Structure formats: structure tokens, C-alpha cells
Amino acid sequence: MTGWTTKTALEWALDIFNGNEPMSAGLDAELILCYTMGLRRVDLYIDTERPLTPEERDTYMAYVFRRVKGEPVAYIVQEKEFYGIPFEVGPGVLIPRPETELLVEKALEVAPNGSTVIEIGTGSGAVMISILVCRHDLKGIATDISRDAIQIAKKNAIRHDVDKRISFAVADAIEAIGENSQIIVMNPPYVAEKDINLLSKDILKFEPGCAVFGGVDGMNVIRKVISRLDSCLCPGGMLIMETGYDQQEKIEAVCAEEKNLIIREWLNDLAGRPRVVVIEKRAA
């Protein structure tokens, strides 16, 4: 195990991953090596014979074996890119997914100038911070039931220089939301118990279940929040919420029971499935 270079380290990792890793094996090996050595991905190919120190070699081996056991790469390297922005992540927060970027895009489109955006279940803060990075006129309030998540989100806010425009609160779902809110964004736990077998072992073993599972039909938190929207939103105010792949009909039925709420829009993910709903409080 002496004389390793970036090239031989990657070759070794791919050999270890063979039979143990999904199609992302090559990317995983590169990201972990970059993290180990403090390099950019392009550096791995600019200098393929760059040597690893014995300490780097041992550290890289340990990280690769953690990945073989199913630990997500984002937790190993403690970072995940979202909306083109790097965010610190850890086992206490859900790893941001590309489909969740729809929340950011819609909030940026509809948030009134100078308004305050509220996020329920902020996790790493990726959604809220991305919104504030792109819209300097906005402020934010971010809540989460997890104190550990709030601590990570605070660090990300400082990292991206939006900490002066965002406040945080440890709170369960919608309890911390006051009246006359203009924009609320939320990626709730929406996976139904019946769909547990559809999730990868990585998610089941390592990501926080409280941020993933929403009860028997995945609607526990969603129903709770929708039932409180009338008292939280101002007239014309909106909730922008990510949903499960099969929850459109259920959500529309819940909203139909609230006389002051209307569904303004559904946004599809890249697979063409309704993924994000925009619920609006009727104007006075």
C-alpha cells in the first residue's frame, strides 16, 4: 500500500466498489478523494500522478469502506451541492435533492419584493439560503424540530453571508408561524409507510426518519399544515410545498375542505410527476 497516486487510488476504489456500489461508483470515488486531499475534481486529471501521503491513503481507504457500507457520500464529505451552492450536511439533516430546487425557483418567482419567506423544516437550510442568496431583497425565518439541524443551517447561513437576513427557531411544523405570512415553503416528511421498500438502503439506514416518513399514507404533517394555513397566510399568501409522487389527489381533497384555500398550481419534476404544489389563500 505504498506509492499511491491519485490515479492508483481511484483504481483501487473502483475495484473495491465493484459489486458493492451503484452506477455512481466513479463519481463517488472522485468526490471522496477530492475531499481527502483538498482538491478539485479537475485536479485529479491535471495531475494523475500526484502522490498521496500515507495519512491521505489511510483516510481515503477508511472513507471508501464507509461508502461500501452504505453511508451516503454527502455525509462522508460533509457537503452537498444544491441550486449550484455548496452546503454543509450531516447525519442529522436530510440530504438535499434536485427536485427540491423547484421550491426555490417558485419562491423566487412569486415572493413579493421585500417580503419575508418562512420555511418549515429547514434541515441544512439549503432551500431558504438559496432563496436569500438569489434575492437580496428578501428576509427569512427558518424552523425545524431538530436542534442539530438548526445548528447546521446556521453555519450554512454564515458561510453564504445571509445570516443577517435570516432567523431560526426550533419548532414542530407550523407552530412557530404567525399570522399574515406571505410565502411559506416546505419539504415535509411525505413518504408513506407502504413505500418503505421503494427507498434505498442508504436512506433507510442513514438519513433521519423524522424528515422522511409522514405516517401510514405520508400525509400526517401535510394535513396538519394545510389545516392551519387559513390562520397563518395573509390573503393572497402562498404555501409552496414538495409532495410525494402519488399525493396530488389526496392533497386536493384536503384543500377542498378549507373554504379559503385554492390550489394555484402543480409543478412537475423531471420525470413529469406532480412534485410541488402551490396553495394560495383566497384574496379578501
Long-range contacts (C-beta under 8 A, 24 or more apart in sequence): 1-57, 2-54, 3-51, 4-51, 4-52, 4-57, 5-48, 5-49, 5-50, 5-51, 5-52, 6-33, 6-37, 6-39, 6-43, 6-44, 6-47, 6-48, 6-49, 6-50, 6-52, 7-48, 7-49, 9-33, 9-52, 9-57, 9-60, 10-44, 12-64, 13-60, 13-64, 16-64, 16-65, 16-68, 17-64, 17-67, 17-68, 20-68, 21-67, 21-68, 24-73, 28-67, 28-73, 29-64, 31-73, 31-77, 32-60, 32-63, 32-64, 32-67, 32-73, 32-76, 32-77, 33-60, 34-77, 35-63, 35-76, 35-77, 35-78, 35-79, 36-60, 36-63, 70-201, 70-202, 70-205, 70-206, 71-202, 71-206, 72-202, 72-206, 72-207, 75-206, 80-124, 80-126, 82-126, 82-127, 82-130, 83-126, 83-130, 83-134, 85-126, 85-129, 85-130, 85-133, 85-160, 87-124, 87-125, 87-126, 87-129, 87-156, 88-124, 88-152, 88-155, 88-156, 88-159, 89-124, 89-152, 90-148, 90-152, 91-206, 91-207, 91-208, 92-146, 92-148, 92-149, 92-152, 92-208, 93-123, 93-124, 93-146, 93-148, 93-149, 93-152, 93-153, 93-208, 93-211, 94-123, 94-124, 94-187, 94-207, 94-208, 94-211, 94-212, 95-207, 96-123, 96-124, 96-126, 96-127, 98-270, 99-242, 99-269, 99-270, 99-275, 100-126, 100-127, 100-187, 100-242, 101-130, 102-242, 102-267, 102-269, 102-275, 102-276, 103-127, 103-185, 103-186, 103-187, 103-240, 103-241, 103-242, 103-276, 104-130, 104-131, 104-134, 106-240, 106-265, 106-267, 106-276, 106-278, 107-131, 107-183, 107-185, 107-240, 108-134, 108-135, 110-183, 110-238, 110-240, 110-278, 111-135, 111-138, 111-182, 111-183, 112-182, 112-183, 113-137, 114-138, 115-139, 115-182, 115-183, 116-140, 116-141, 116-181, 116-182, 116-183, 117-141, 117-182, 117-183, 117-184, 117-185, 118-142, 118-143, 118-177, 118-181, 118-183, 118-184, 118-185, 119-143, 119-184, 119-185, 119-186, 120-173, 120-174, 120-177, 120-184, 120-185, 120-186, 120-188, 120-225, 121-145, 121-173, 121-186, 121-187, 121-188, 121-189, 121-211, 122-149, 122-150, 122-153, 122-168, 123-149, 123-152, 123-153, 123-187, 123-211, 124-149, 124-152, 124-153, 124-156, 125-152, 125-153, 125-154, 125-156, 125-157, 125-166, 126-156, 127-185, 127-187, 128-153, 128-166, 128-185, 129-153, 129-156, 129-157, 129-160, 129-162, 129-166, 131-185, 132-160, 132-162, 132-165, 132-166, 133-160, 133-162, 138-165, 139-165, 139-166, 140-165, 140-166, 140-167, 141-166, 141-167, 141-168, 141-169, 141-176, 142-166, 142-167, 142-168, 142-169, 143-168, 143-169, 143-170, 143-171, 143-176, 143-177, 144-168, 144-170, 144-171, 145-170, 145-171, 145-172, 145-173, 145-210, 146-170, 146-208, 146-210, 173-221, 173-224, 173-225, 174-224, 174-225, 174-228, 174-232, 177-228, 177-232, 178-232, 179-231, 179-232, 179-234, 180-233, 180-234, 180-237, 181-232, 181-233, 181-234, 181-237, 182-233, 182-234, 182-236, 182-237, 182-238, 183-237, 183-238, 183-240, 184-229, 184-232, 184-233, 184-237, 184-238, 184-239, 184-240, 185-239, 185-240, 185-241, 186-225, 186-239, 186-240, 186-241, 186-242, 187-241, 187-242, 188-214, 188-221, 188-222, 188-225, 188-241, 188-242, 189-213, 189-214, 189-218, 189-220, 189-221, 190-214, 190-218, 190-219, 190-221, 190-222, 190-242, 190-243, 190-244, 190-247, 191-218, 191-244, 192-216, 192-217, 192-218, 192-219, 192-244, 193-217, 193-218, 195-244, 214-244, 217-250, 218-244, 218-247, 219-247, 219-250, 219-251, 219-254, 222-247, 222-251, 222-254, 223-254, 226-251, 226-254, 226-255, 226-258, 226-261, 226-279, 227-254, 227-258, 229-258, 229-261, 229-279, 229-281, 230-258, 230-260, 230-261, 230-281, 233-280, 233-281, 234-281, 235-281, 235-282, 235-283, 235-284, 236-280, 236-281, 236-283, 237-280, 237-281, 238-264, 238-278, 238-279, 238-280, 238-281, 239-277, 239-278, 239-279, 240-276, 240-277, 240-278, 241-276, 241-277, 241-278, 241-279, 242-275, 242-276, 243-274, 243-275, 243-276, 243-277, 245-273, 245-275, 248-274, 248-277, 251-277, 255-279
